[in-house]
Amino acid sequence: MQTAQKFSILSIARKGGQNTAKYIEHLTVKELEDVLEHETRTAILPVGIVEQHGYHLPLGTDMYNTSEFLRLSQDRYNAVILPALNYCFSGGDLTGTMNINPQLFGAFVADICAECVRNGFKNIVAILGHGGTDNQIALKNSLQMFLRRNPQYNDITLSLVPIWHLSKTWLDNFNRKPEADFHAGLVETSLMMFWKPELVKDEIVEDDPEVCKMLRSDQDWFEKREKLVDHEFVVEKVSQKKEVRIGVMGFPHEATAEIGKKIFEEAADEFAKFIELLNNR
């Protein structure tokens, strides 16, 4: 791995001029009322997770993917940033991973959205630093049901923004063939070298080569699916395969802080465009 390079916040190109997102916990009641009346009715909910990211990245990697992203891009758009929700569903069970029932997670986010609406927000954006198939399905279903069961909210938008969809470089690596870069790989290691280089370890440890190959070929390969009775009516039991001991799904040896900065800039530009779209509707 190349030596982590530190980037000062002052070295990042400033865009947006007078635009500045505000953290809700820094505002008073009167200040929030003024923001809602005169500046923006868009709220951003950062979502992360406490989850294993190999031996070279911290358990909070997906948390930094939203918290640091918003901190460094906050002057590019007008919005109110909510306190982060850093518990959801991983599906893995390696040490350090904290799994929350995905249905509970979805219902919790829906309740947060309800409170945002009650306070006067018109656009609520959940930006996801962690994906997970089950996690995203549960969240999308919960928010769709929220809108369906509350037709009075006909002027409210709810948005799910997986942060990786904001960067072409991130998606290109996600779609690499024949093996892709998913979890704790080139992208996430590069971002951590950019966000928090002091938390990135020099030594990278991976699973056996064949296991690594399978993990790079299918991000859900780690799941073990079994039935006591082989019949379509029987619900599968899902657990983690015992062969997966570390869980790195990508190419962390290729990571650099420069790649992390490039991904940030791409994502920040796209996110600013999306927030502007919501603010102007």
C-alpha positions in Angstrom: 0.0 0.0 0.0 1.3 3.5 -0.8 2.0 5.8 2.1 -1.2 7.5 3.3 -1.2 11.2 2.2 -2.9 13.7 4.3 -5.1 16.4 2.6 -6.0 19.6 4.4 -9.6 20.6 4.3 -8.3 23.9 2.9 -6.8 22.1 -0.1 -10.2 20.9 -1.3 -11.7 23.1 -4.0 -14.6 25.1 -2.5 -17.7 25.2 -4.5 -21.2 26.6 -3.9 -20.2 30.0 -2.5 -22.9 31.1 0.0 -24.2 27.5 0.3 -23.6 26.0 3.6 -25.3 22.9 5.1 -26.0 23.2 8.8 -25.9 20.6 11.5 -29.2 20.5 13.3 -27.6 20.0 16.7 -25.7 23.3 16.4 -29.0 25.3 15.8 -31.4 26.9 18.3 -35.1 26.6 17.9 -35.3 30.1 16.4 -32.3 29.4 14.1 -33.9 26.3 12.7 -37.2 28.1 12.2 -35.4 30.8 10.2 -33.6 28.1 8.1 -36.8 26.4 7.3 -38.6 29.6 6.3 -35.8 31.3 4.4 -33.1 28.8 3.3 -34.0 25.2 2.9 -36.5 22.5 3.8 -34.2 19.6 3.0 -32.8 17.3 5.7 -30.0 14.9 5.3 -29.8 11.7 7.4 -26.3 10.1 7.3 -26.5 6.3 7.7 -23.5 4.1 8.6 -22.8 0.9 10.5 -20.3 -0.6 13.0 -18.9 -3.4 10.9 -15.8 -5.4 10.3 -13.6 -4.0 7.4 -10.7 -6.5 7.6 -7.7 -5.9 9.8 -6.5 -2.7 8.0 -9.6 -0.5 8.3 -11.6 0.6 11.4 -15.0 -0.7 12.3 -16.4 2.7 11.6 -15.4 2.9 8.0 -18.9 3.1 6.7 -19.6 5.8 9.3 -16.8 7.9 8.0 -18.0 7.4 4.4 -21.0 9.7 5.3 -19.8 11.8 8.2 -16.5 12.9 6.6 -18.1 13.2 3.2 -20.8 15.6 4.6 -18.2 17.5 6.7 -16.0 18.2 3.7 -18.8 18.9 1.2 -21.1 20.9 3.4 -20.4 24.3 1.8 -21.6 23.1 -1.6 -25.4 22.9 -0.9 -28.1 24.2 1.4 -29.5 21.5 3.7 -29.8 20.6 7.4 -27.7 17.6 8.4 -29.3 15.4 11.0 -27.4 13.3 13.6 -26.1 10.1 12.0 -27.8 6.7 12.4 -24.9 4.3 12.7 -26.7 1.0 13.4 -28.3 -1.1 10.7 -27.9 -4.6 9.2 -24.7 -6.1 7.9 -25.5 -9.8 7.5 -22.0 -10.8 8.5 -21.1 -11.9 12.0 -17.3 -11.3 12.3 -16.1 -9.7 15.5 -17.0 -6.0 15.7 -20.0 -6.2 13.5 -23.3 -4.9 15.1 -26.4 -6.1 13.3 -29.8 -4.5 13.8 -33.0 -6.2 12.5 -33.4 -4.6 9.1 -37.2 -4.2 9.6 -36.5 -2.4 12.8 -34.0 -0.2 11.1 -36.4 0.6 8.3 -39.2 1.5 10.8 -36.8 3.7 12.8 -35.8 5.7 9.7 -39.5 6.0 8.8 -40.1 7.5 12.3 -37.3 9.9 11.8 -38.8 11.0 8.5 -42.2 11.5 10.3 -40.5 13.8 12.8 -38.8 15.7 10.0 -42.1 16.3 8.3 -43.7 17.4 11.6 -40.9 19.9 12.0 -41.5 21.4 8.5 -39.0 19.6 6.2 -40.2 18.8 2.7 -37.3 16.7 1.5 -35.6 14.0 3.6 -32.5 12.4 2.1 -30.9 9.3 3.7 -27.3 9.0 2.4 -26.1 5.5 2.9 -22.5 4.8 3.7 -23.3 1.1 4.1 -25.2 -1.0 1.6 -26.1 -4.6 2.2 -28.8 -6.3 0.1 -31.2 -7.1 3.0 -30.6 -3.7 4.5 -31.4 -1.6 1.5 -34.5 -3.7 0.6 -35.9 -3.3 4.1 -35.3 0.5 4.1 -36.8 1.1 0.7 -39.9 -1.0 1.5 -40.3 0.8 4.8 -40.2 4.3 3.2 -42.5 3.3 0.4 -45.0 2.0 2.9 -44.6 5.2 4.9 -45.6 7.3 1.9 -48.4 4.9 0.9 -49.9 4.9 4.4 -49.7 8.7 4.7 -51.3 10.1 1.5 -51.5 13.5 3.3 -47.8 13.8 2.7 -48.3 14.4 -1.0 -45.7 17.2 -1.1 -42.9 15.2 0.6 -40.0 13.5 -1.0 -38.0 10.7 0.6 -34.7 9.8 -1.1 -32.2 7.0 -0.6 -28.7 7.9 -1.9 -26.2 5.1 -1.8 -23.0 7.2 -1.7 -21.3 4.9 -4.2 -23.8 5.9 -6.8 -22.5 9.4 -6.7 -19.0 8.6 -8.0 -18.2 7.1 -11.5 -14.8 5.9 -10.2 -16.5 4.1 -7.3 -19.1 2.4 -9.6 -16.4 1.5 -12.1 -14.6 -0.4 -9.4 -17.8 -1.9 -8.1 -18.5 -3.2 -11.6 -15.0 -4.5 -12.4 -14.8 -7.8 -14.4 -14.4 -10.6 -13.7 -13.8 -9.7 -10.1 -15.1 -6.5 -8.5 -14.1 -4.2 -5.7 -16.7 -4.3 -2.9 -16.1 -4.3 0.8 -12.8 -3.0 2.4 -11.2 -3.0 -1.0 -9.5 -0.3 -3.2 -12.3 2.2 -2.9 -13.0 2.1 0.9 -9.3 1.9 1.7 -8.6 4.9 -0.6 -11.4 6.9 1.1 -10.1 6.1 4.5 -6.6 7.1 3.5 -8.2 10.4 2.5 -10.6 10.8 5.4 -8.6 9.4 8.3 -5.1 8.2 7.2 -4.0 7.7 10.8 -6.6 4.9 11.1 -5.4 2.8 8.2 -3.0 0.0 9.0 -0.1 -0.7 6.8 -0.5 -4.5 6.8 -3.3 -6.0 4.8 -4.5 -9.4 5.7 -7.0 -11.4 3.5 -8.8 -14.7 3.4 -7.5 -17.7 1.4 -7.1 -16.9 -2.3 -10.0 -19.0 -3.4 -12.3 -17.4 -0.8 -11.1 -13.9 -1.8 -11.9 -14.7 -5.5 -15.4 -15.8 -4.6 -16.0 -12.7 -2.4 -14.9 -10.4 -5.3 -17.1 -12.3 -7.7 -20.3 -12.0 -5.6 -20.8 -9.6 -2.7 -23.3 -11.9 -1.2 -21.2 -15.1 -1.5 -20.4 -15.0 2.2 -24.0 -16.1 2.9 -24.6 -19.8 3.6 -28.2 -20.8 2.7 -29.7 -24.1 3.8 -33.0 -25.9 4.4 -33.8 -28.8 6.6 -36.3 -29.9 4.0 -35.5 -29.4 0.3 -38.8 -27.8 -0.8 -39.7 -24.4 -2.3 -42.2 -23.8 0.6 -39.5 -24.1 3.3 -37.8 -20.8 4.3 -34.1 -20.8 4.0 -31.8 -20.3 7.0 -29.1 -17.8 6.2 -25.8 -17.5 8.1 -22.2 -16.7 7.3 -19.9 -19.2 5.7 -17.2 -20.5 8.0 -14.6 -20.1 5.3 -14.9 -16.3 5.6 -12.6 -15.3 8.4 -11.6 -11.7 7.4 -14.0 -10.6 4.7 -12.0 -8.3 2.5 -13.9 -8.1 -0.8 -11.7 -6.2 -3.2 -8.2 -4.9 -4.0 -7.0 -2.8 -1.0 -3.3 -3.1 -2.1 -4.2 -0.7 -5.0 -5.5 2.0 -2.8 -4.1 5.6 -2.6 -5.3 8.8 -0.9 -5.3 10.4 -4.4 -8.0 8.0 -5.5 -10.0 8.7 -2.3 -9.9 12.4 -3.0 -11.0 11.9 -6.6 -13.9 9.8 -5.5 -14.9 12.4 -2.9 -14.8 15.2 -5.5 -17.0 13.2 -7.9 -19.5 12.3 -5.2 -19.6 15.8 -3.8 -20.4 17.4 -7.1 -23.2 14.9 -7.8 -24.7 15.2 -4.4 -24.7 19.0 -4.6 -26.6 18.8 -7.9 -29.2 16.5 -6.3 -29.7 18.7 -3.3 -30.1 21.7 -5.6 -32.7 19.8 -7.6 -34.7 19.1 -4.4 -34.4 22.6 -3.1 -35.7 24.1 -6.4 -38.7 21.9 -6.8 
